[in-house]
Amino acid sequence: MEAMIQNISVGDLATAAVVLVGVAIIGMFLLKQPNSPPAVPGWPLIGNLLQLREKKPFLTFVKWAEDYGPIYSIRCGASSMIVLNSTELAKEALVTKFSSISTRKLSNALTTLTCNKALVAMSDYGEYHKTVKRYVLSSLLGSNAQKRNRHHRDSMIENVVTNLASKIKDADFCLVELREPFQSELFRLALKQSIGKDVESIYVEELCMTITKKEMLQILVIDPMMGAIEVDWRDFFPYLRWVPNNSMEIKIHQMATRKRAVTKALINEQSQHIARREEISYMDYLLSKETTLTEEQFIALVWESIIETSDTTLVTTEWAMYELSKNLKCQDRLYQEIQKVCGSKKFSEENIQHLPYLSAVFHETLRFHSPVSIIPPRHAHEDTQLGGYNIPAGSDIIINLYACNMHKKDWEEPESWKPERFLSDKYELMDMHKTMAFGGGKRACAGSLQAMLISCTAIGRLIQEFHWKLKDGEEDNIDTVQLTTHKRFPMQAYIRARGIEI
């Protein structure tokens, strides 16, 4: 490969560039189909890539929607992308035209980290996807499985409350960060559900070292979430895939190798104790189905159950507590609702259905701080139509969820966090997918029930136990990072135990 590269002269590269530019220009005229979506003007060859250099492309998509409408096409290198910026169009793509747009389009980084689409969430719709989704619903995320794991969730919430209460030394407000104890307990829950046991440390043979739980969290959750947003320029120019991108390849390969090694070590360790366990974990269930899975698929599915339990629920809960700490009237309204329903009893999952304002807080947080701003691209594997426009096979479909949830046609004062909007007759509180935070149609998120139970119970208990108010200056701390919309910096707030008057 090195010799091949060395033999390419500057003249060869210049000639190739001229040919590619010519092909791109001719292609724009010859391949443009009638009744195509409006196209955002871009440069030959690279298309609109230079216009998307900022880290928040969803904002650029919104600006373009103001000029070109809710559906338009862009080009990123050799890829044609159709961007959807309205709820109506998103639902058409996710539900009505699902059969034509059911294939996942993953970046090189995500393809490597997901073991070539072995995860439930990232696999293409087909027999494999339907089989493994049935597995995860039956043993982990379905309603019956959630009932079996109820005691684990109760223990998790209680541990978070106890941790925060231990920081309060007197009757005054105490400065705390919610993320660390909540993330730690979520990871503990993920391990219990996924492999059947909480693990403080483990020897990883392939890495020749013993790692702590904190290091496990870093390797299994935090690093892959950061790696998932790594940009490989070859994603936009697949015909140049033969050109090395060593720094990118090494970085992602190391992440994938470490997370596979740690997951395999956890599986091997816990597989020895299956006969002695009273409860059946997700790993145990998959072992009973191992004839239908390869080793790589098995390891990937166990890892998926750990990372997905540990991540998106944290995002939603932290943003909800941020907003309640910022909007004290909303916090007081929720507290009064909890007091009316629970009295002196601890808030629990059974109370959720009786607390409409809590449900409104949850859904408004999903709308205003959606766990993902852009739904991972899908691929049109056949000619179809969206919004009345012809969409050719081979197009990538991008749903700008941020635009959908900020559309003034669908939401009154969308730029404001207002839980009260979900108390009107316009919305059905039990509709888990109104904000599309959990996707929609046949590819709707399998973990939506668990996310709702954990997040709503955590919010309810935290408001029942403590007064919350943001640290000065925290109101402006709204930057996000990672594949999901994590707060760049953990929320800092002052808390005081309820019942203490000063």
Residue pairs with C-beta under 8 A, 6 or more apart in sequence:
1 242
1 244
5 243
5 244
17 45
20 45
21 44
21 45
24 44
24 45
25 44
32 39
33 390
33 392
34 390
35 388
35 389
35 390
36 73
36 389
36 390
37 71
37 72
37 73
37 82
37 386
37 387
37 389
37 391
38 68
38 69
38 71
38 72
38 73
39 72
39 73
39 74
39 75
40 48
40 51
40 64
40 68
40 72
40 73
40 74
42 48
42 49
42 50
42 51
42 74
42 75
43 49
43 50
45 77
46 77
46 236
47 74
47 75
47 76
47 77
48 74
48 75
48 76
49 76
49 77
49 236
51 60
52 60
52 76
54 60
56 373
57 374
58 373
58 374
58 400
58 401
58 402
58 403
59 402
61 83
61 85
61 374
61 398
61 400
61 402
61 403
62 85
62 400
62 402
62 403
62 406
64 72
64 74
64 83
65 72
65 83
65 85
65 400
65 403
70 84
70 85
70 86
70 88
70 89
70 387
70 403
71 82
71 83
71 84
71 85
71 86
71 89
71 386
71 387
71 389
72 82
72 83
73 80
73 81
73 82
73 83
73 395
74 80
74 81
74 83
75 81
76 236
77 233
77 235
77 236
77 237
78 236
78 237
78 238
78 239
79 235
79 236
79 396
80 392
80 394
80 395
80 396
81 377
81 395
81 396
81 397
81 398
82 380
82 386
82 391
82 395
82 396
82 397
82 398
83 398
83 400
84 90
84 93
84 386
84 387
84 397
84 398
84 399
84 400
85 400
85 403
85 404
85 407
86 403
86 404
86 407
86 409
86 410
87 404
87 407
87 410
87 436
89 386
89 387
90 375
90 399
90 401
90 404
90 436
90 440
91 436
91 440
92 386
92 387
93 101
93 378
93 386
93 397
93 399
94 399
94 436
94 439
94 440
94 441
94 443
95 440
95 441
97 384
97 385
97 386
98 125
98 441
98 442
98 443
100 380
100 381
100 382
100 383
100 384
101 378
101 379
101 380
101 381
101 384
101 397
102 124
102 125
102 378
102 381
102 442
102 443
103 124
103 125
103 378
103 379
103 380
103 381
104 117
104 122
104 123
104 124
104 376
104 377
104 378
104 379
105 376
105 377
105 378
105 379
105 396
106 114
106 117
106 122
106 376
106 377
107 228
107 230
107 231
107 232
107 235
108 232
108 234
108 235
108 248
108 252
109 227
109 228
109 229
109 230
109 232
109 248
109 252
110 122
110 228
110 376
111 117
112 252
112 253
112 256
113 224
113 227
113 228
113 252
113 255
113 256
113 259
114 122
114 300
115 256
115 260
115 296
115 297
115 299
115 300
117 123
117 124
118 296
118 297
118 300
118 301
119 300
119 301
119 304
120 129
120 132
120 133
120 136
120 301
120 304
120 446
121 304
121 308
121 445
121 446
122 376
123 129
123 132
125 442
125 443
131 292
132 293
132 297
132 301
133 446
135 285
135 286
135 289
135 301
136 282
136 301
136 305
136 446
137 145
137 446
138 144
138 145
138 285
139 145
139 280
139 282
139 285
139 286
140 149
140 193
140 194
140 282
140 285
140 305
141 446
141 447
141 449
141 450
142 449
143 449
146 449
146 450
146 453
148 279
149 192
149 193
150 349
152 189
152 192
152 193
153 189
153 349
153 453
153 454
153 457
154 348
154 349
156 185
156 186
156 188
156 189
156 454
157 185
157 454
157 457
157 458
157 461
159 181
159 185
159 188
160 181
160 182
160 185
160 458
160 461
160 462
161 461
161 462
161 465
163 181
163 185
164 176
164 178
164 181
164 462
164 465
164 466
164 495
165 465
165 466
165 497
167 174
167 176
167 495
168 174
168 495
168 496
168 497
171 496
171 500
171 502
172 496
172 502
173 467
173 469
173 494
173 495
173 496
174 494
174 495
174 496
175 471
175 492
175 493
175 494
176 492
176 493
176 494
176 495
177 490
177 491
177 492
178 317
178 318
178 321
178 462
178 490
178 491
178 493
179 314
179 318
179 487
179 490
179 491
180 490
182 314
182 317
182 318
182 458
183 217
183 310
183 314
184 213
184 217
186 309
186 310
186 313
186 314
186 454
187 213
187 216
187 217
187 221
187 306
187 310
188 198
188 213
189 309
189 454
190 305
190 306
190 307
190 309
190 310
191 197
191 198
191 199
191 266
191 306
192 198
192 281
193 281
193 282
193 305
193 309
194 281
194 282
194 283
194 302
194 305
194 306
194 309
195 266
195 267
195 270
195 281
195 282
195 283
195 302
196 270
196 273
196 274
196 277
196 279
196 280
196 281
196 283
196 284
197 270
197 273
197 277
197 281
199 213
199 216
199 266
199 269
200 212
200 213
201 210
201 211
201 212
201 213
202 210
202 211
202 216
202 262
202 265
202 266
202 269
203 209
203 210
203 265
204 210
204 211
204 261
204 262
204 265
205 261
205 265
206 257
206 261
206 264
206 265
207 258
207 261
207 262
211 219
211 262
216 262
216 266
217 310
219 258
219 259
219 262
220 259
220 262
220 263
220 303
220 306
220 307
220 310
221 306
221 307
221 310
221 311
223 255
223 258
223 259
224 255
224 259
224 307
225 307
225 311
225 482
225 483
225 484
225 486
226 481
226 482
227 251
227 252
227 255
228 482
228 483
229 482
229 483
230 248
230 251
230 252
232 245
232 248
233 245
234 240
234 241
234 243
234 245
259 303
260 299
260 303
263 299
263 302
263 303
263 306
264 299
266 302
267 283
267 298
267 299
267 302
270 281
270 283
271 283
271 287
274 284
274 287
277 284
282 301
282 302
282 305
283 302
286 293
286 298
286 301
286 302
287 298
290 298
293 301
308 447
309 447
309 450
311 484
312 371
312 447
312 451
312 484
313 450
313 451
313 454
313 455
314 486
315 369
315 371
315 484
315 485
315 486
316 362
316 365
316 366
316 369
316 371
316 437
316 451
316 455
317 454
317 455
317 458
317 459
318 486
318 487
318 490
318 491
319 365
319 368
319 369
319 485
319 487
320 361
320 362
320 365
320 455
320 459
321 459
321 462
321 468
321 491
321 493
322 470
322 474
322 487
322 491
322 493
323 330
323 361
323 364
323 365
323 368
323 369
323 417
324 330
324 331
324 334
324 361
324 459
324 463
324 468
325 331
325 468
325 469
325 470
325 474
325 491
325 493
326 470
326 474
326 475
327 417
328 469
330 361
330 419
331 463
331 467
331 468
333 357
334 355
334 357
334 358
334 361
334 459
334 460
334 463
335 463
335 464
335 498
337 355
337 356
337 357
337 358
338 347
338 351
338 355
338 358
338 460
338 463
338 464
339 464
341 351
341 354
341 355
342 351
342 464
346 461
346 464
347 457
347 460
347 461
347 464
348 457
349 453
349 456
349 457
351 460
352 358
352 359
352 452
352 453
352 456
352 457
352 460
355 460
356 423
356 429
357 419
357 423
358 456
358 459
358 460
359 422
359 429
359 456
360 419
360 420
360 421
360 422
360 423
360 429
361 419
361 459
362 452
362 455
362 456
362 459
363 419
363 422
363 427
363 429
363 434
363 435
364 417
364 418
364 419
364 421
364 422
365 417
366 435
366 437
367 405
367 411
367 435
367 437
368 405
368 417
369 485
370 401
370 402
370 405
370 435
370 436
370 437
370 485
371 437
371 484
371 485
372 401
372 437
372 483
372 484
372 485
373 400
373 401
373 402
373 480
373 485
374 398
374 399
374 400
374 401
374 402
375 398
375 399
375 401
375 436
375 439
377 396
377 397
377 398
378 396
378 397
379 394
379 395
379 396
379 397
380 391
380 392
380 393
380 394
380 395
380 396
380 397
381 393
382 393
383 390
383 391
383 392
383 393
384 391
384 393
385 391
386 397
391 397
399 436
401 436
401 437
404 410
404 436
405 411
405 414
405 435
405 436
406 414
406 415
407 414
408 414
411 421
412 421
421 427
422 429
427 434
428 434
432 438
432 448
432 449
432 452
433 439
433 440
433 444
433 448
438 444
438 445
438 448
438 451
439 445
445 451
462 468
464 498
465 497
465 498
466 495
466 496
466 497
466 498
467 495
467 496
467 497
467 498
468 493
468 494
468 495
469 493
469 494
470 491
470 492
470 493
470 494
471 492
471 493
471 494
474 491
474 492
474 493
477 487
477 488
477 489
477 491
478 487
479 487
479 488
479 489
480 486
480 487
480 488
481 487
481 488
